[in-house]
Amino acid sequence: MASNDTRPSPDALLRAAEREERGKLKIFLGAAPGVGKTFEMLREGAERKKAGADVVIAVVETHGRAETAALLEPFEVIPRRAIDYQGHKLEEMDLDAVLARQPELALVDEFAHTNVEGSRHPKRWQDVAELLDAGIDVYTTLNIQHVESLNDVVASFTKVRVRETVPDSVFEGAEIEVVDLPPDELIERLKEGKVYIPAEASRALGHFFSKANLSALREMALRRAALTVDRALLEDLDASALPGTYAGGERVLVAVSELPGSDTMVRAAKRMADALRAPWQAVYIETPRAESFDEAAKHRVADTLRLAASLGATIATVPAASVIEGLSRHIQGMRATQLVIGKSVRSWWFELRHGSVVNAMLRESDGLAVHVIPAQTAAPKPGTVRQKGKWGRGPNHLVIVGMIVATTLLARLAEPLIGVGGIDLLYLLPVLFASGRYGLRPGLIAGVLAGLAYNFFFLPPLYTLTIADPQSVLTMFVLIGIGAFTANLAGRLKSRATLGARSAQENAAVAAFGQALARTSDWETTSRITCEEIARLLEVDVVLLNQRDGTLVPVASAPEVGSLGPVNQAAAEWTWSRGEPAGAGTATLNAADWQFHPLKTALGVLAVIGLSREDGRDPVSADRAVLLSTLLGQAALAHERLKLEDQVREVSVLKERDRLRAALLSSIGHDLRTPLTTVAGSVEAIAAEHPDDPNVPLAKAEIARLRRFLDNLLDMVRIDAGALKLAPEPTDLTDAVGGAVHDLKDLLRGRHIDLKVPANLPFVTADPTLLHHILINLLANAAVHGGDDGTIVIEGRRTPDAVLLSVRDRGPGLQAGSEARVFETFAQGRGSDRHGGSGLGLAIVKGFADAMAIDVNASNDPDGGAVFTLRFTRIAPAGETGAASTLPEEDPE
């Protein structure tokens, strides 16, 4: 679309200037591990080095592959920094060494990697950001499942939740290269052992690396790269002020109007945007004609924009002198590639005066696909759209007549000086004034009256309306023509000035509203300012409702309002629960007196705003719909900020409470261990001197129980502090169960142990020490809650994708609904107080199981009693005696 505005975007220029001061980031993006991202990064790094660039390797993971290690030879490798963590020496990228080396290009593998505790930044992408700030270019690798916004989507079909993610903002200004490999080729590489070892590959093929999963991940990677390229392209175009759409990505725009059927166009645009997976926008071009619309037309515009917003579109109202001009300018600014527009049935006279928008878009479009939706009904006749005062008001007419009379008197006085030939110029003065002040039609009236007065008083024959000289006829029509031209020109300038002033006022009002909210730091003040500012800007009554003790109640209003009433309360509850507008002027509970809108963010609905007018009219007119949407967005962000601040404070309190609890538990555990050892020694001495004393076995049992309780305290401290030291290895469940039963022989004495663990079960991957603690606590829990039957069943079995180990007792079972709660710290089941339960055993089971990626759940046995089941998905390959088989935490390349 043609436009006279060829100035570069200031924001785009500022962003480009900021990028020039930083290093350049290139991300090698892949759909899954094994597509060759690291290989491609090293290959391009070698090409840069051959071209004379100073290239170093900051960190690259070879995962034991010789062909990848061979690619490292030409490079200078920055030694990694060793960090002491829980008694182990772990290596991370030495950020300070790379900054001190100051290369032109640093190769940093695994962008989403989580740094070990004690590093400067918790995430590697933050290390990369510091390198970029130092002016160092960076090449890095990333899999699509590590992108934060796609994490849930990937988990929904792969059933794997990736814990290491990067924010979407890292793609801003980055160059993206998709390293692609068809699913069949990647699966073949997996089978050949080029991605994982064969035992791991067989498991991966049945889970993450299925062809369906790989195809979906591949499509997501390609679409994410296309989106980044499209955004970069638009920024470059804005910075250079180049015209054109440059359809690197689709952008859908739907133009709505006051005519019936605009909702159909909005729905068509929504379907198109979904099919193209493209952003879309609904725009209303506000022209001077909008002031003459009746209430029905204004309601249609407001309803259509609300519908578009509810369907996920961004909405905009653009002031312009004409629809064609405004729409053309907006298309260029948005660089839309798809335009959805309606074709209404207009009279030839209307199109002659205002032009055909559809024809103009088809004629002027350059790279724009125009989708025309025929109108379902004919456009309203001009008479049905009420236009007030188009011929001027009575007082205006009196002013015009007075000016003509005054001009005539002035002309009489000036006639001896200037002659009749110059008098016609004097009559231009009232015509110009009336045209500029009152508009086109009053200007035409002034022109006709001026011509008649000039003819009657100054053209022969005088005092008649007869025109003897043809030149006088021309003079009269010139007066009328000048009036029409001047009125039209003045009307356009006035309309543009009015629209520009209103737009500037609204922008200033929104800015002031945002600044006022930014200065507040509590809920009460924020709610009060929100109500007062919206009431002032929209000239409506406003009430803000929020939940207090589970009930939605008004917390602020402007002006003060009383009880809302049951209908209004029901509409507000609907808005709170559904996150959609309700009440007056909407499709839901429109019998209410108030119109309610949600303050909705990513955290959910944070509050509800109610709007009302005393005269009962729609609280929001069409020309204020976008302003209302902007104000609600600002208010929602302010409430979200307060919510996040509260959460941060709560997290700080919880962290401090957990720290104090951990310190207390650790202190208690260590302080009691020494006297407990002394007591145990004394009991052993008494047992040696008095072997027949019946109190000695009871004392030994209580000492053992107290020792288990202290061990549980210390284990709980280790879990809370994240200080578990894992040493996973292939573990025989038969031996593990036997060891646990043997260590609890005193507690289990008198109970029947039904051992159903087959000897041919495969080895599972687990830390033997932690697994021993898990089994000890499960058996102790079964002994405490096992009831009078005394039977404890330990059963192991194999499923197609896991090994299950369950511990079943014959006690009263779990309370309904407490299956998940029993694993909480200090949670106690039935009879715990009677039997001495501490409420820590099952919490430790859960903590240790989570640390080893073992699923644990509790349920009730239909035959009575509780069942606790461990699900081992990490199975050691047959014949393995070293490190167990599992997918590594870091994705190999």
Residue pairs with C-beta under 8 A, 6 or more apart in sequence:
1 243
1 328
1 329
1 331
1 332
1 364
1 365
1 366
1 368
2 243
2 328
2 364
3 243
3 328
3 329
3 332
5 329
6 241
6 243
7 241
8 238
8 239
8 240
8 241
9 238
9 239
9 241
11 238
12 235
12 236
12 238
12 239
13 239
15 173
15 235
15 239
16 235
16 236
16 239
19 173
21 135
22 132
22 133
22 135
22 173
23 131
23 132
23 133
23 134
23 135
23 136
23 137
23 138
24 132
24 137
24 138
24 175
25 128
25 132
25 137
25 138
25 140
25 170
25 173
25 174
25 175
26 44
26 137
26 138
26 139
26 140
26 174
26 175
26 176
26 177
27 111
27 140
27 141
27 142
27 170
27 171
27 174
27 175
27 176
27 177
28 37
28 38
28 40
28 41
28 139
28 140
28 141
28 142
28 177
28 179
29 37
29 142
29 143
29 144
29 176
29 177
29 178
29 179
29 221
29 224
29 225
30 36
30 37
30 141
30 142
30 143
30 144
30 178
30 179
30 180
30 181
30 221
30 893
31 143
31 144
31 180
31 181
31 214
31 217
31 218
31 220
31 221
32 143
32 144
32 145
32 186
32 208
32 209
32 213
32 214
32 217
32 218
32 891
33 143
33 195
33 891
33 892
33 893
34 181
34 186
34 189
34 190
34 194
34 195
34 892
34 893
35 179
35 180
35 181
35 186
35 893
36 179
36 181
36 893
37 141
37 142
37 143
37 179
37 893
38 60
38 61
38 62
38 68
38 109
38 141
38 893
39 67
39 68
39 71
39 893
40 177
40 179
41 60
41 107
41 109
41 139
41 140
41 141
42 60
42 68
42 71
42 72
42 75
42 107
43 71
44 139
45 55
45 57
45 75
45 105
45 107
45 139
46 55
46 71
46 74
46 75
48 55
48 104
48 105
49 55
49 74
49 75
53 104
53 105
54 103
54 104
54 105
55 75
55 76
55 103
55 104
55 105
55 106
55 107
56 75
56 76
56 77
56 78
56 98
56 101
56 103
56 105
56 106
56 107
57 72
57 75
57 76
57 77
57 78
57 106
57 107
58 78
58 93
58 94
58 98
58 106
58 107
58 108
58 131
59 78
59 80
59 92
59 93
59 107
59 108
59 109
59 110
59 124
60 68
60 72
60 77
60 107
60 109
61 109
61 110
61 890
61 892
61 893
62 68
62 69
62 72
63 888
63 892
63 893
65 194
65 892
68 893
75 107
78 93
78 94
78 97
78 98
78 101
79 94
79 97
80 91
80 92
80 93
80 94
81 91
81 92
81 93
81 94
81 95
81 96
81 97
82 89
82 90
82 91
83 89
83 90
83 91
83 92
83 116
83 118
83 119
84 118
85 116
85 117
85 118
86 723
86 725
87 725
88 725
90 116
92 115
92 116
92 119
93 108
93 124
93 127
95 119
95 120
95 121
95 127
95 130
95 131
98 106
98 131
98 136
99 130
99 131
99 134
99 136
102 134
102 136
103 136
104 136
104 137
105 136
105 137
105 138
105 139
106 131
106 136
106 137
106 138
106 139
107 138
107 139
107 140
108 124
108 127
108 128
108 131
108 138
108 139
108 140
109 140
109 141
109 893
110 124
110 140
110 141
110 890
110 891
111 124
111 125
111 128
111 140
111 141
111 142
111 146
111 166
111 170
112 123
112 124
112 125
112 142
112 143
112 146
112 164
112 165
112 166
113 123
113 124
113 164
113 890
114 122
114 123
114 124
114 163
114 164
115 121
115 122
115 123
115 124
115 127
117 722
119 127
120 127
121 127
121 130
123 164
123 166
125 166
125 167
125 170
128 138
128 140
128 170
129 170
131 138
132 138
141 893
142 166
143 891
144 150
144 154
144 217
144 220
144 221
144 224
145 151
145 154
145 158
145 160
145 162
145 217
146 162
146 164
146 165
146 166
147 165
147 166
147 168
147 224
148 165
148 166
148 167
148 168
149 168
150 220
150 224
151 161
151 162
151 165
153 220
154 160
154 162
154 217
154 220
155 161
155 162
157 212
157 213
157 216
158 207
158 208
158 213
158 217
159 207
160 207
160 208
164 889
171 224
171 228
172 231
173 232
174 228
176 224
176 225
176 228
176 229
178 221
178 222
178 225
180 218
180 221
180 222
181 189
182 218
183 211
183 214
183 215
183 218
184 211
186 195
186 209
186 214
187 205
187 209
187 211
187 214
189 195
190 196
190 201
190 204
190 205
190 209
191 201
191 205
193 201
195 201
195 204
195 892
196 204
196 887
196 892
197 885
199 877
199 880
199 885
200 885
200 886
200 887
203 875
203 885
203 887
204 887
206 801
207 801
208 887
223 277
226 248
226 249
227 249
229 248
229 249
230 248
230 249
231 249
233 246
233 248
234 246
234 248
234 335
237 244
237 246
237 335
243 332
243 366
244 335
244 366
244 367
245 251
245 335
245 336
245 337
245 366
245 367
245 368
246 335
246 367
247 337
247 367
249 278
249 337
250 276
250 277
250 278
250 337
250 338
251 278
251 279
251 280
251 281
251 334
251 335
251 336
251 337
251 338
252 269
252 272
252 273
252 276
252 278
252 279
252 280
252 281
252 336
252 337
252 338
252 339
252 340
253 269
253 280
253 281
253 282
253 283
253 330
253 331
253 334
253 336
253 338
253 339
253 340
254 265
254 266
254 268
254 269
254 280
254 281
254 282
254 283
254 308
254 313
254 339
254 340
254 341
255 265
255 283
255 284
255 285
255 323
255 327
255 339
255 340
255 341
255 342
255 357
256 262
256 265
256 266
256 282
256 283
256 284
256 301
256 304
256 305
256 308
257 284
257 301
257 323
257 342
257 344
258 290
258 293
258 297
258 298
258 300
258 301
258 622
259 297
259 300
259 342
259 344
259 375
259 379
259 380
260 300
260 375
260 376
260 377
261 342
261 344
261 373
261 375
261 376
261 377
262 300
262 301
262 304
262 342
263 303
263 304
263 307
264 342
264 373
264 376
265 340
265 341
265 342
265 373
266 282
266 304
266 307
266 308
266 311
266 313
267 307
267 311
268 340
268 371
268 373
269 280
269 282
269 308
269 313
269 340
270 280
270 308
270 311
270 312
270 313
272 278
272 280
272 338
272 340
272 371
273 279
273 280
273 312
273 313
276 338
278 337
278 338
279 314
280 312
280 313
280 314
281 313
281 314
281 315
281 316
281 334
281 336
282 304
282 305
282 308
282 309
282 313
282 314
282 315
282 316
283 315
283 316
283 317
283 318
283 327
283 330
284 301
284 304
284 305
284 315
284 316
284 317
284 318
284 622
284 626
285 318
285 320
285 323
285 326
285 327
285 330
286 317
286 318
286 319
286 320
286 326
286 499
286 623
287 319
287 320
287 321
287 322
287 323
287 326
287 495
288 321
288 491
288 495
288 498
288 499
290 298
290 622
290 623
292 385
292 386
292 387
292 388
292 390
293 301
293 385
293 622
294 384
294 385
294 386
295 617
295 618
297 380
297 385
297 622
298 618
298 621
298 622
298 623
299 585
299 618
299 622
300 622
301 622
301 625
302 585
302 618
302 620
302 621
302 622
302 625
305 315
305 317
305 622
305 625
305 626
305 629
306 581
306 586
306 625
308 315
309 315
309 629
310 580
310 581
315 625
315 626
315 629
316 330
316 626
317 623
317 625
317 626
318 326
318 327
318 329
318 330
319 326
319 499
319 500
319 502
319 503
320 326
320 327
320 329
320 499
321 492
321 495
321 496
321 499
322 354
322 355
323 354
323 357
324 355
324 357
324 360
324 361
327 357
327 361
328 360
328 361
328 364
331 339
331 368
336 368
337 367
337 368
337 369
338 368
338 369
338 371
339 361
339 365
339 368
339 369
339 370
339 371
340 371
340 373
341 357
341 358
341 361
341 370
341 371
341 372
341 373
342 372
342 373
342 374
342 375
343 358
343 372
343 373
343 374
343 375
344 375
344 378
344 379
345 375
345 378
345 379
346 356
346 379
347 382
350 379
350 382
358 370
358 372
361 368
361 370
362 370
390 439
390 441
391 441
391 442
391 445
392 400
392 438
392 439
392 441
392 442
392 445
396 434
396 438
396 442
397 442
397 445
399 434
400 430
400 434
400 438
400 442
400 445
400 446
400 449
401 449
403 429
403 430
403 433
403 434
403 446
404 427
404 430
404 446
404 449
404 450
404 453
406 430
407 426
407 427
407 429
407 430
407 450
407 453
408 453
408 457
410 426
411 423
411 426
411 427
411 457
411 458
412 457
414 422
414 423
414 426
415 423
415 458
420 458
420 459
423 454
423 458
424 454
424 475
424 478
424 479
427 450
427 451
427 453
427 454
427 479
428 450
428 479
428 482
430 446
430 450
431 443
431 446
431 447
431 450
431 479
431 482
431 483
431 486
432 482
432 483
432 486
433 446
434 442
434 443
434 445
434 446
434 483
434 487
435 442
435 443
435 446
435 483
435 484
435 486
435 487
435 490
436 443
436 486
436 487
436 490
436 494
437 490
439 487
439 490
439 491
440 484
440 487
440 488
440 491
441 487
442 487
443 483
443 484
443 486
443 487
443 490
444 480
444 483
444 484
444 487
446 483
447 479
447 480
447 481
447 482
447 483
447 484
448 480
450 479
450 483
451 475
451 476
451 477
451 479
451 480
452 465
452 476
454 475
454 476
454 479
455 465
455 467
455 472
455 476
456 462
456 463
456 464
456 465
457 463
459 467
459 468
459 469
459 472
460 468
460 469
461 468
467 473
467 476
506 627
509 533
509 537
509 627
510 627
510 630
510 631
510 634
512 533
513 533
513 537
513 631
513 634
514 634
516 529
516 533
517 526
517 529
517 530
517 634
517 635
517 637
517 638
518 638
520 526
520 529
520 638
521 642
521 645
522 642
523 546
523 555
523 639
523 642
524 555
524 556
526 635
526 638
526 639
526 642
527 544
527 546
527 555
527 556
527 607
528 556
528 558
530 542
530 544
530 556
530 609
530 635
530 638
531 542
531 543
531 544
531 556
531 557
531 558
532 542
532 558
533 631
534 540
534 542
534 558
534 609
534 611
534 628
534 631
534 635
535 541
535 542
535 558
535 559
536 558
537 627
537 631
538 611
538 619
538 620
538 624
538 627
538 628
538 631
540 611
540 612
540 613
540 619
540 620
541 557
541 558
541 559
541 561
541 611
541 612
541 613
541 614
542 557
542 558
542 609
542 610
542 611
543 554
543 556
543 557
543 561
543 564
543 594
543 609
543 610
543 612
544 554
544 555
544 556
544 557
544 607
544 608
544 609
544 610
545 552
545 553
545 554
545 555
545 572
545 576
545 596
545 607
545 608
545 609
545 610
546 552
546 553
546 555
546 606
546 607
546 608
547 553
547 576
548 555
552 569
552 572
552 573
552 576
552 608
554 561
554 564
555 607
564 572
564 594
564 610
565 593
567 589
567 591
567 592
567 593
568 583
568 592
568 593
568 594
568 596
568 610
570 589
570 592
571 582
571 583
571 588
571 589
571 592
571 594
571 596
572 582
572 583
572 594
572 596
572 608
572 610
574 580
574 582
574 588
574 589
574 596
575 581
575 582
575 583
575 596
575 597
575 598
575 605
575 608
576 598
576 605
576 608
577 605
579 598
579 600
579 604
579 605
580 588
580 598
581 588
581 595
581 596
581 597
581 598
582 588
582 589
582 592
582 595
582 596
583 589
583 590
583 592
583 593
583 594
583 595
583 596
583 610
584 590
584 592
584 593
584 594
584 595
584 612
584 618
584 619
585 595
585 618
585 619
585 620
586 595
593 612
593 616
594 610
594 611
594 612
594 619
595 610
595 611
595 612
595 618
595 619
595 620
596 608
596 609
596 610
596 611
597 608
597 609
597 610
597 611
597 628
597 632
598 605
598 607
598 608
598 609
599 605
599 606
599 607
599 608
599 609
599 632
599 635
599 636
599 639
600 606
600 636
601 636
601 637
601 639
601 640
602 640
603 640
603 643
603 644
606 636
606 639
606 640
606 643
607 635
607 636
607 639
609 632
609 635
611 619
611 620
611 628
612 619
613 619
620 628
658 720
661 720
662 717
662 720
662 721
665 713
665 714
665 716
665 717
666 713
666 714
666 717
668 713
669 710
669 713
669 714
669 717
670 714
672 706
672 710
673 710
676 703
676 706
676 707
676 710
679 703
680 703
680 707
683 696
683 699
683 700
683 703
686 693
686 696
686 699
687 693
687 696
687 700
690 696
700 746
701 746
701 747
704 746
704 747
705 747
705 836
708 776
708 780
709 838
709 840
711 773
712 777
712 838
712 840
712 841
712 844
713 840
715 773
715 844
715 847
715 848
716 825
716 840
716 843
716 844
716 847
717 723
718 724
719 843
719 844
719 847
719 848
719 851
724 770
724 847
724 848
724 851
726 767
726 770
726 851
726 852
727 767
727 768
727 769
728 765
728 766
728 767
728 852
728 874
728 883
728 884
728 886
729 765
729 766
729 767
729 768
729 876
729 881
729 882
729 883
729 884
730 763
730 764
730 765
730 876
730 880
730 881
730 882
730 884
731 763
731 764
731 765
731 766
731 768
731 771
731 876
732 761
732 763
733 757
733 761
733 764
733 796
733 803
733 805
734 757
734 758
734 759
734 761
734 796
736 766
736 768
736 771
736 772
736 775
737 755
737 757
737 775
737 794
737 796
737 805
739 772
739 775
740 772
740 775
740 776
740 779
741 748
741 753
741 755
741 779
741 794
743 772
743 776
744 776
744 779
744 780
744 783
747 779
747 780
747 783
748 779
748 783
748 792
750 790
751 783
751 786
751 790
751 791
751 792
752 790
752 791
752 792
753 792
753 794
754 791
754 792
754 793
754 794
755 794
756 793
756 794
756 795
756 796
757 794
757 795
757 796
757 805
758 796
758 797
761 796
761 797
761 798
761 803
762 798
762 803
762 875
762 876
762 878
763 875
763 876
763 880
764 803
764 872
764 874
764 875
764 876
765 852
765 872
765 874
765 875
765 876
765 884
765 885
765 886
766 852
766 854
766 872
766 874
767 851
767 852
770 848
770 851
770 852
771 848
771 852
773 844
773 848
774 844
774 845
774 848
774 849
774 854
774 856
774 870
775 807
777 841
777 842
777 844
777 845
778 807
778 841
778 845
778 868
779 792
779 794
779 807
780 841
781 807
781 809
781 837
781 841
781 842
781 868
782 792
782 807
782 808
782 809
782 811
782 866
782 868
783 792
783 809
784 831
784 832
784 835
784 836
784 837
785 809
785 811
785 812
785 829
785 830
785 831
785 832
785 835
785 837
785 866
786 792
786 809
786 810
786 811
786 865
787 809
787 810
787 811
787 812
787 865
789 810
789 811
790 810
791 809
791 810
792 807
792 808
792 809
792 810
793 806
793 807
793 808
793 809
794 805
794 806
794 807
794 808
795 805
795 806
795 808
796 803
796 804
796 805
796 806
797 803
797 804
798 804
801 873
802 871
802 872
802 873
802 875
803 871
803 872
803 875
804 869
804 870
804 871
804 872
805 869
805 870
805 872
806 867
806 868
806 869
806 870
807 867
807 868
808 861
808 865
808 866
808 867
808 868
809 865
809 866
810 864
810 865
811 830
811 864
811 865
811 866
812 830
812 831
812 864
812 865
813 860
813 861
813 864
813 865
813 866
814 822
814 829
814 858
814 859
814 860
814 866
815 829
815 830
818 827
818 829
819 857
819 858
819 859
819 860
820 858
821 827
822 829
822 842
822 858
823 842
823 843
823 845
823 846
823 856
823 858
824 843
825 839
825 840
825 843
826 838
826 839
826 840
826 843
827 839
827 842
827 843
828 837
828 839
829 837
829 866
831 837
832 839
842 858
842 868
845 856
845 868
846 856
849 855
849 856
849 870
853 873
853 874
853 886
854 870
854 871
854 872
854 873
855 870
855 871
855 873
856 868
856 869
856 870
856 871
857 868
857 869
857 871
858 866
858 867
858 868
858 869
859 866
859 867
859 869
860 866
860 867
861 867
874 884
874 885
874 886
875 885
876 884
876 885
877 885
